[in-house]
Amino acid sequence: MSTVSSPLRLIALIDKLAILLAFVIALVPLMVFGAFEYSKIHEIARYKAAISAHTIARYAYRNGPLWKYAGHRLPELLAREIPDSVTYQLLLDTSGEKLAESGPVISAPAITAELPVTESGRTVAIVSVTMSLVKFINDIVTFSFFTIGIAVLFYVFLRAYPLRALRNAATSLQETQSSLREQVSLTQEALDTANEQRIHAEGAGQAKSEFLTHMSHELRTPLNAIIGFSDLIRGGYLGNDPAKYREYAKDINSSGRHLLELVNEILDMAKIENGQQQLSLSTTDGVGLANECMRLMSDLASRKKIDMQLTHPPGKVAPAMLDRVRVRQILINLLSNAVKFTPDGGTVTCDVQHIPGESLTFTITDTGIGMTANEIQIALKPFQQIARQASLASQGTGLGLPLAEALTNLHNGTFTIESQPGRGTCVTVRIPQGARLVGIDELEPPKPGEALH
């Protein structure tokens, strides 16, 4: 009983035990009574067979070998010794041939006892006595009603008193346990919430530290360039060399633009996270926009001898409704990453598919170093960069992919990445469309497969 963990299980076990005991009370006396009565009937049959065998043996002794041919005398001998209506006697010779019979034929159920007829030490015949078991069965049925009644009374008594008290106690204990489990569950939920908040706070603190460390480097680099080159110009250290001054002024301008891009990316991400970023939708040629973004990347691609291709369905392409500035930002971020992380001599492809009224899809595929599934999750977190790719990315805040995904979600679109290490990456941006625009002329796109380097 000590191994039963639940009070209700204990009640069920005791209830089953009561049922088992009731069955024992009902069956054991019945089986004992049945065995005793059956043995008694069998002994009576053997006793009757012994009396008849003894009578036939004496008759055979007095009459010699001709006793078998006594005719009507043999049935009289059998009936004279045991005259009743529930016994059938059969006299057989040793070969099994019937010599005489007495009494009514007994049908099943019945019991049979056989004994040999011995005369001068040898068996001369066999007496078979068959007795009906109908009365035995009727007695068994009658007695079974009695034992079943006793068993039912026992079961009802056990349920009415001990089990009822135990059930009430177990129910009360079960309610107490349920209340305790509920309290434990609430306490555990509170602990889990506190742990989650602690982990979130730790993660936020770590992200803040990583962001400050990363941004201090990213901001310091262009600021140092701006300050250094401006000091050279202001001090006139290069004499009267306008070409050098123009070159330094160009570097200052480039560093300032890079600094502005960093700040803009951080501000855009903050606006999106705070729900303050708004879209300015307009009808835009998706293929033309992709072609424009790829041309902006063509200079970097040509230095790495990367083949850039734009593909799209043949024929004219209908304009799509989107925020041109934000989608341009998405494509530039994705194409920039593709070119950065593709080794020299690789390939970057941008495929444009537009189903008017349904969706506009951009698919950027490269033959770069690729990522694992875990690395993809890291790359989609703001300000995070994959360790083995950090050496390949000369500049960046780690906001390229997160910002592209956030801007896609702002369009109610879908952003998916498929990648395999050593085989490249495929990024798909799908922007849903409403009803097909009316009154807008279709645009002639660049030719499919046009090289941009």
C-alpha positions in Angstrom: 0.0 0.0 0.0 2.9 2.3 0.7 3.8 2.3 -3.0 0.5 3.8 -4.0 1.2 7.4 -4.8 -2.4 8.7 -5.0 -5.2 8.3 -2.4 -7.7 7.8 -5.2 -5.5 4.9 -6.5 -5.6 3.5 -3.0 -9.4 3.6 -3.0 -9.5 2.0 -6.4 -7.1 -0.7 -5.2 -9.2 -1.5 -2.1 -12.3 -1.5 -4.2 -10.8 -4.0 -6.5 -9.7 -6.0 -3.5 -13.2 -6.0 -2.2 -14.5 -7.2 -5.5 -11.9 -10.0 -5.5 -12.8 -11.1 -2.0 -16.5 -11.1 -3.0 -15.7 -13.4 -5.9 -13.7 -15.6 -3.5 -16.6 -15.8 -1.1 -18.9 -16.6 -3.9 -16.8 -19.2 -5.7 -14.7 -21.0 -3.1 -17.7 -22.5 -1.1 -19.4 -23.3 -4.3 -16.4 -25.1 -5.6 -15.9 -27.0 -2.3 -19.6 -28.0 -2.3 -19.5 -29.0 -5.9 -16.4 -31.1 -5.5 -17.9 -32.8 -2.4 -21.2 -33.6 -4.0 -19.6 -34.8 -7.2 -17.3 -37.2 -5.3 -20.3 -38.4 -3.3 -22.3 -39.2 -6.5 -19.2 -41.0 -8.0 -18.8 -43.1 -4.9 -22.5 -44.1 -4.9 -22.1 -45.1 -8.6 -19.1 -47.2 -7.7 -20.9 -48.7 -4.8 -23.9 -49.7 -7.0 -21.6 -51.1 -9.6 -19.8 -53.2 -6.9 -23.1 -54.6 -5.6 -24.2 -55.6 -9.1 -20.8 -57.1 -9.9 -20.9 -59.2 -6.7 -24.4 -60.5 -7.5 -23.5 -61.4 -11.1 -20.3 -63.1 -9.9 -22.2 -65.3 -7.5 -24.7 -66.2 -10.2 -21.9 -67.1 -12.6 -20.2 -69.2 -10.0 -23.3 -71.3 -9.4 -24.3 -71.7 -13.1 -20.9 -72.1 -14.7 -20.0 -70.9 -18.2 -23.7 -71.0 -19.3 -24.6 -68.1 -17.0 -24.3 -65.6 -19.9 -27.2 -67.3 -21.7 -29.6 -66.9 -18.8 -31.7 -64.5 -20.9 -34.2 -62.5 -18.9 -32.6 -63.7 -15.6 -29.6 -61.3 -15.9 -31.7 -58.0 -16.1 -33.7 -59.2 -13.2 -30.6 -59.7 -11.2 -29.4 -56.2 -12.0 -32.8 -54.5 -11.3 -33.3 -56.6 -8.1 -30.2 -55.2 -6.3 -30.6 -51.5 -7.3 -34.2 -50.7 -8.4 -34.4 -46.8 -9.0 -35.2 -44.4 -11.8 -32.0 -42.4 -11.8 -29.6 -45.3 -12.5 -28.9 -47.2 -15.7 -27.0 -50.5 -15.5 -25.2 -52.3 -18.3 -23.7 -55.7 -18.3 -21.0 -56.3 -20.9 -18.8 -59.4 -21.6 -15.1 -59.0 -21.9 -15.3 -58.4 -25.6 -17.7 -55.4 -25.1 -20.9 -57.2 -26.2 -24.0 -56.2 -24.2 -25.4 -59.1 -22.1 -28.1 -57.3 -20.2 -29.3 -53.8 -19.1 -31.6 -52.4 -16.4 -33.2 -49.0 -15.7 -34.0 -46.1 -18.0 -31.3 -44.7 -20.4 -29.7 -41.7 -18.7 -28.9 -38.7 -21.0 -26.2 -36.1 -20.3 -25.3 -34.8 -17.9 -24.4 -38.1 -16.2 -21.6 -39.9 -14.4 -20.5 -43.5 -15.2 -18.6 -46.1 -13.0 -17.4 -49.4 -14.3 -16.2 -52.5 -12.3 -15.2 -56.0 -13.4 -17.2 -59.2 -12.6 -14.6 -61.7 -11.2 -15.3 -65.4 -11.0 -12.6 -67.8 -9.8 -9.9 -65.1 -10.2 -10.7 -64.2 -13.7 -12.8 -61.4 -15.2 -15.9 -62.7 -17.0 -17.8 -59.5 -17.5 -18.0 -55.7 -16.8 -20.7 -53.8 -14.9 -21.3 -50.2 -16.0 -23.5 -48.0 -13.8 -24.6 -44.5 -15.1 -26.2 -42.0 -12.8 -27.9 -38.7 -13.8 -26.3 -35.4 -12.7 -29.4 -33.3 -13.1 -30.1 -33.1 -9.3 -26.4 -32.3 -8.7 -26.6 -29.4 -11.1 -29.8 -28.1 -9.5 -28.2 -28.3 -6.1 -25.1 -26.4 -7.4 -27.3 -23.6 -8.9 -29.3 -23.3 -5.7 -26.2 -23.2 -3.6 -24.6 -20.6 -6.0 -27.5 -18.2 -5.3 -26.8 -18.5 -1.6 -23.0 -17.9 -2.0 -23.5 -15.0 -4.4 -26.0 -13.4 -1.9 -23.4 -13.7 0.9 -20.7 -12.2 -1.4 -22.9 -9.3 -2.4 -23.8 -8.5 1.2 -20.1 -8.6 2.1 -19.2 -6.2 -0.8 -22.0 -3.8 0.1 -21.0 -3.8 3.8 -17.4 -3.1 2.9 -18.3 -0.3 0.6 -20.9 1.2 3.0 -18.6 1.6 5.9 -14.8 1.3 5.7 -14.5 2.3 2.0 -16.9 5.2 2.4 -14.8 6.6 5.3 -11.6 6.0 3.3 -13.1 7.6 0.2 -14.0 10.8 2.2 -10.6 11.0 3.7 -8.9 10.4 0.3 -11.1 13.0 -1.4 -10.2 15.6 1.3 -6.5 14.7 0.8 -6.8 14.9 -2.9 -8.3 18.4 -2.7 -5.4 19.4 -0.4 -2.9 18.0 -2.8 -4.6 19.8 -5.7 -4.4 23.0 -3.9 -0.7 22.5 -3.0 0.0 21.5 -6.7 -1.7 24.7 -7.8 0.3 26.8 -5.4 3.5 25.0 -6.5 2.6 25.6 -10.1 2.0 29.3 -9.5 5.3 29.6 -7.6 7.1 27.8 -10.4 5.5 30.1 -13.0 6.6 33.1 -11.0 10.1 31.7 -10.8 10.2 31.0 -14.5 9.0 34.5 -15.2 11.7 35.9 -12.9 14.3 33.8 -14.6 13.2 34.9 -18.0 13.3 38.5 -17.0 16.7 38.0 -15.5 18.0 36.2 -18.6 16.4 39.0 -20.8 18.0 41.6 -18.6 21.4 39.9 -18.8 21.0 39.5 -22.6 20.1 43.1 -22.9 23.1 44.2 -20.9 25.4 42.0 -22.9 23.9 43.2 -26.2 24.3 46.8 -24.9 28.0 46.1 -24.1 28.6 44.4 -27.4 26.8 47.3 -29.2 28.8 49.9 -27.5 32.1 48.0 -28.1 31.2 47.5 -31.8 29.9 51.0 -32.4 32.8 52.7 -30.7 35.1 51.0 -33.2 32.8 51.6 -36.2 32.3 55.3 -35.3 35.9 55.9 -34.3 37.3 54.7 -37.7 35.6 57.3 -39.9 35.9 60.0 -37.3 39.6 59.5 -37.0 39.8 59.7 -40.8 37.8 62.9 -40.9 39.9 64.5 -38.1 43.2 63.3 -39.5 42.6 64.5 -43.1 41.0 67.7 -42.0 44.1 68.5 -39.8 46.4 67.9 -42.8 44.3 70.3 -44.9 44.0 72.9 -42.2 47.7 72.9 -41.4 48.7 73.0 -45.1 51.3 70.3 -44.6 51.1 69.3 -48.2 52.0 72.7 -49.5 50.3 73.8 -52.8 49.2 70.4 -54.1 45.5 70.7 -55.0 45.3 67.1 -56.2 46.3 65.8 -52.8 43.8 68.1 -51.0 41.0 67.0 -53.4 41.9 63.3 -52.6 41.8 64.0 -48.8 38.6 65.9 -49.2 37.1 62.9 -51.1 38.3 60.6 -48.2 36.6 63.0 -45.7 33.4 63.0 -47.7 33.5 59.1 -47.9 34.1 58.8 -44.2 31.3 61.2 -43.4 28.9 59.4 -45.7 29.8 56.0 -44.0 29.3 57.6 -40.6 25.9 58.9 -41.7 24.9 55.4 -43.0 25.8 53.9 -39.6 23.7 56.4 -37.8 20.8 56.0 -40.2 20.8 52.2 -39.9 20.7 52.5 -36.1 17.9 55.1 -36.2 15.9 53.0 -38.7 16.2 49.9 -36.6 15.2 51.9 -33.5 12.1 53.3 -35.3 11.0 49.9 -36.5 11.4 48.3 -33.0 9.4 51.2 -31.5 6.7 51.0 -34.2 7.4 54.5 -35.5 8.6 53.6 -39.0 6.1 54.5 -41.7 6.0 53.3 -45.3 5.5 55.6 -48.3 3.9 53.4 -50.9 4.2 54.1 -54.6 4.1 52.3 -57.9 7.6 51.0 -58.6 9.2 49.0 -61.4 10.7 46.0 -59.4 13.1 44.9 -62.1 14.3 48.5 -62.6 14.8 48.9 -58.9 16.8 45.7 -58.7 18.9 46.7 -61.7 19.7 50.0 -60.1 20.8 48.4 -56.8 23.0 45.9 -58.6 24.7 48.7 -60.5 25.5 50.3 -57.2 27.3 47.1 -56.2 29.0 46.6 -59.5 32.2 48.5 -58.6 32.9 46.4 -55.5 31.9 43.2 -57.5 34.3 44.1 -60.3 37.2 44.5 -57.9 36.6 40.9 -56.7 35.8 39.7 -60.2 32.3 38.6 -59.2 29.8 37.9 -61.9 26.5 39.7 -61.2 23.4 38.7 -63.1 19.8 40.0 -63.0 17.1 37.5 -64.1 13.4 37.9 -64.6 10.5 36.6 -66.8 10.7 37.7 -70.4 8.4 40.5 -71.6 7.1 43.6 -70.0 6.8 43.8 -66.2 3.9 45.6 -64.5 4.8 48.0 -61.7 4.2 47.0 -58.1 3.0 48.9 -55.0 5.8 49.3 -52.4 8.0 51.8 -50.5 10.8 52.3 -53.1 13.3 53.7 -50.6 12.9 50.9 -48.1 12.9 48.1 -50.7 16.0 49.7 -52.2 17.6 49.6 -48.7 16.6 45.9 -48.4 18.2 45.0 -51.8 21.4 47.0 -51.2 21.9 45.4 -47.8 21.4 41.9 -49.2 23.5 42.5 -52.3 26.2 44.1 -50.2 26.4 41.0 -48.0 26.4 38.7 -51.0 29.3 40.5 -52.6 31.2 40.8 -49.2 31.0 37.1 -48.4 31.5 35.7 -51.9 35.1 34.8 -52.7 36.8 36.3 -55.8 35.5 34.9 -59.1 32.1 33.9 -57.6 28.6 34.7 -58.8 25.8 36.8 -57.3 22.3 36.5 -59.0 19.2 38.6 -58.3 16.0 37.1 -59.6 12.8 39.1 -59.8 9.3 37.5 -60.1 6.1 39.6 -60.1 2.6 38.2 -60.1 0.3 41.2 -60.5 -2.2 41.5 -57.7 -0.4 38.8 -55.7 3.3 39.3 -54.9 6.6 40.7 -55.9 9.5 38.4 -55.1 13.3 39.2 -55.0 15.7 36.2 -54.7 19.4 37.0 -54.1 21.7 34.0 -54.6 25.4 33.8 -54.1 28.2 31.3 -54.3 29.8 32.5 -51.0 30.9 30.8 -47.9 27.4 30.1 -46.6 26.0 29.6 -43.1 24.7 26.9 -40.8 21.2 27.0 -39.4 22.6 28.3 -36.1 24.7 30.9 -37.8 21.6 32.2 -39.6 19.9 32.7 -36.3 22.9 34.7 -35.1 23.1 36.8 -38.3 19.4 37.8 -37.9 20.0 39.3 -34.4 20.8 43.1 -34.4 24.5 44.0 -34.0 25.6 40.3 -34.2 28.2 39.0 -36.7 29.3 35.4 -37.3 32.8 34.9 -36.0 34.2 33.2 -39.1 32.7 35.9 -41.3 33.9 38.9 -39.3 37.3 39.0 -41.1 35.6 39.2 -44.5 33.3 42.1 -43.5 35.5 45.1 -43.5 32.7 47.4 -42.4 29.2 47.1 -40.9 27.1 47.2 -37.8 25.7 43.8 -38.0 22.3 45.4 -38.9 22.2 44.4 -42.6 20.1 41.2 -42.4 18.0 42.2 -39.3 17.1 45.5 -40.9 16.3 43.9 -44.2 14.0 41.4 -42.4 12.4 44.1 -40.3 11.6 46.2 -43.4 10.2 43.2 -45.2 7.9 42.5 -42.2 6.9 46.1 -42.3 5.5 45.4 -45.8 3.7 42.3 -44.4 6.1 40.3 -46.5 8.1 37.1 -45.8 11.9 36.9 -45.4 13.6 33.5 -45.8 17.2 32.4 -45.8 18.5 29.1 -47.2 22.2 28.5 -46.9 24.8 25.7 -46.8 28.4 26.2 -45.6 30.8 26.2 -48.6 27.9 26.3 -51.2 26.4 29.8 -50.8 23.3 31.5 -49.6 19.8 32.2 -51.1 17.7 35.0 -49.5 14.1 35.4 -50.7 12.0 38.6 -50.1 8.4 38.3 -50.9 6.2 41.5 -50.8 2.5 40.9 -51.1 0.4 43.0 -53.5 -3.2 44.2 -53.6 -5.5 44.4 -56.6 -3.7 45.0 -59.9 -3.0 48.7 -60.6 -5.2 50.3 -63.3 -4.0 53.0 -65.7 -0.3 52.5 -65.2 1.7 51.8 -68.3 3.8 48.6 -68.3 7.6 49.2 -68.2 10.3 47.7 -70.3 12.8 45.9 -68.1 16.5 45.3 -68.8 17.2 42.2 -70.8 17.4 38.9 -68.7 20.8 37.7 -67.8 22.4 41.2 -68.5 25.9 41.4 -66.9 26.4 44.4 -64.6 30.2 44.4 -64.2 
